[in-house]
């Protein structure tokens, strides 16, 4: 076993030595053609600077400049031929031409030739044993910063990296589009603009990811030649949509309208800058386009700072929302600040452009999670609320049933104990031929029947005497109350009404009084009737226990009252609080004939 380990160790060391004994040797130089006027025949007279694969050439902004690169690549192995891939670490070079023994091989955003690998722009180079080969490349990028680096890689590793990247980007895009679909469905259901803002923002994010990762060039639109410009404009629109989303999420329209208006104006300025730079691109005014870009970066940074400031102002009111927004925009602030400092040449380096992809994904997943979580929480709370309402309705139905039973038992007792005994007494008097006493008892009996019918539904209501009917019923109720009192006041309220709703208002008044006395334990109930030019107002005030209208849902009785009021095109409102009593107000139109 030890011998096996020894041979394995020797074999491993030999393998490592074999891979490092004869590596491919590369020597690189580059020259900067500012005006794009050089030709291949002129290169021998031009100044070339050396650079290695651990250096990044950063040329900043330029106007249609070229970079010429010369690579001397040697295969030191005297026995074996080797193949390698020369890779350029910038997927968004406009054009990258490889001059190979009189044949030009071209890749880049401004061409219709996608690279074989999504990982980088790469060219295959074959070397015979002990061959030294000089390769010539011309790189061109007309807009934005121009930077690149190079490395040598083998086909298997490039293919593996590309496959991993394709799988990662596909998974990310699939997840983003799933979030888009879910939030679009939520927008259709709830008609809440916040979901639509997110859909637009996430769609732009997905588009930016496809462009920046070279996914769009390799798989979707290989013939499109303006991906470099699209990446800039899509990222700008993406940030504008993010600021609108943040403003709506923080409800700045309600709580900070001036800040919301300022953010809106800044976004409109950003849109104007985008359109202006697009015009400069079309008319080939790159220097003016740089100015618009610089101004746009500053405006974007000011917008971010304003969002951060408004978020901090809202922190004490809605802490969770403020934290979420700060988590989203602070990475944007850091990246944008670095871009501005570099564009004004205050610093030479900035955060890698791939950082924006990660920031993009981070924000999309963050807000996607937040919105879905809000929906789940809302759904759960609504379910609990519906259960509470259902329980309240059951309790209300039971209370109504018990009240009906008590009312019927009361009527039954009155009929049995009072009316029944009097009828029996009258019958006995008639049998004794005592017609005088019988007549007197019949008159008393008719009055009792009239009082009973009046208690059930006053006859005066048929004549429109709502005020008189309520006063009579209140008098009867007060006579049976020990520690409570009901009072009725009226102001410019007519004695008689020709309205279809007087029966409902009468029954509603009885129900509200019953609720105040039995459920609210009120000792004072005040009913006020107001007559105005175009409306009638009925106000019911008690000093009972009350309830929190934001927490406790309306019971079945109050919901039924509200429906009956709305049927007559009226307005129903209730104001209550724990130990603060309850005020119910009903407004009915005066001229509405039903």
C-alpha positions, 0 to 999 in steps of 0.5 A: 500500500505504501508503494502504491502511495509512493508511485501515486505521489511520483506520478502526480509530481511528474504530471505537475512537472509535465504541465509546467515544463513546456508552457506556451510562452507569450510576449505581448505589445500594444499601440494606441491609434488615436485617429484610426489612420494606421495601416499594417504596413505602418506598424513597424514605425509605430511605438508599441508598449509591452503588457502582460496577461495580468495587466488591464489596458484602460484607455478611457473614453475615445472617439473611434480609436484603434488598438493594435496588439502584437503577440509572439506565441511560442511552443517550447515543446519540441515533440508535440504540437499544441493548440491554445485560445487567445482570449480577450477579457471584454465581451463588448469590444466593437470589433476585434480582427485577427490577421491570420496569414492574410485571412481576417477573422472578426468578432465583436458587438459591431459584427454579425459574428458571435464567439464560439464561447460566451465566456470571452472573445477568443481565437484558436491558435495552432502551434507546431512543435517548437514553433514561434508565431506572431499574431496581429490583432486590431481592437476597436471601440467607439463609445464608452470606456475602452479597456481589455486584458488577455489570457491564454486558455485551452478549449476544454476549460473555455467550454466548461466555463462557458457551459457553466455561465450559460447554465447560470445565466439561464437559471437567473433569467428563468427566475427573473421571468418567473418573478415578472409573471407572478407580479404581473398576475398580482397586478391584474388581480389587485390593480396596484401600480407597484407591481407594474413598476416592478415588472417593468424594472425586472424586465429591463434588468433581465435585458441588461443581464442578457446583454452584459453576459453576451447571452443575447449576442450568442443565442438570441440576436447574433446579427444585432450590432448595437449591443454596446449602446443598448447596454448603456441605455438599458441600464439608464432606463433600468435605474429610472424605473428603479427610482419610480419603483422606490418612490411608489414603494415609499408612498412619497406621493402621499407623505413627501409630495415635493420629494416625489416631484423632484425625483420625477423631474430628475427622471424626466431630465435623465430621459431627455439626456438619453434622447440627446445622447442618442441623437449625438450617436446618430449624427456622430458627435461623440465628444458632445455625447461624452458631455451628456453622459457625464451630466447624466451620471451626476443627475443619476447620483443626485437622484440616488442621494435624494432617494436615500435622504427621503428614505432616512426621513421615512425611517421612523415611520416605516422602518422595514420599507426604509431598510429595504430601499437603503439595501437596494440603493446604497450599492447603486450609490457606490457603483455610480460614485466610482463611475463619476470619479473615473469619468472626471479622471479623479480616480483611475480605477473603478468597480468592475462593470460586472458588479452592476450585473450583481447589483441588478440581480440583488435588487431584482431578487430583493424586491421580488422577495419583498413583494411576494412576501407582502402578498403572502402576508396579505393573503394570510391576514385576509384569511384570518380576517375572513375567518373573524368576519365569518365568526362575527357573522355567526355570532350576529346571526345567533344574537339576531335569532335570540333577539327574535326569540325574545321578541316573539316570547314577549309578544306570546306572553303579552297575548297569553297573559294579557290579551288571552285572560281579558278575552276569557274575562269578556267571554265570561261577562257575556255569558253572565249577560253583563254587556256593560262591563263586557263593552268596557273590557272590549275597549281596554282590549282594543287599546292593548292590541293597538299598543302591541301593534304599535310596538311591532311597527307603528301605524303612524309610519304608514303616514310618514310620521317617522319622528313621532314613531321614534319618540313613541318607541323611545318613551316605551324603551325608557320606561323599561330602563333603569340605569340608561336613558335614550334622548331624541333631538331634531333640527329642521326635521319634518313631522311627516315624510313621503320617503320609501326609506322611513321603515328602514330608518326606523328599524335601523334606529331600533337596531342601533339603540339595541346595540348601544344598550346591550352590546356597548353597555351604554348609559346614554344614547342620543339620537339627532335628526337634521333636515338640510336643503338637499339631505337628511342626517341621522346621528346616533351617539352613545357613551358605551365601550366602543371598539377599534374600527381598524382592528375589529371588522364590522359585524353582520348587523352593521354590514346589513345597515350599511347595505340598506343605506347604500341601497338608497344612495346614502352614506354610512359612517362609523367612528369609535374607539376603545372606551370612547363610545360610538358615533354612527352617522347616516346621510340620505339624499332628500330629492332621491325618489325610490 
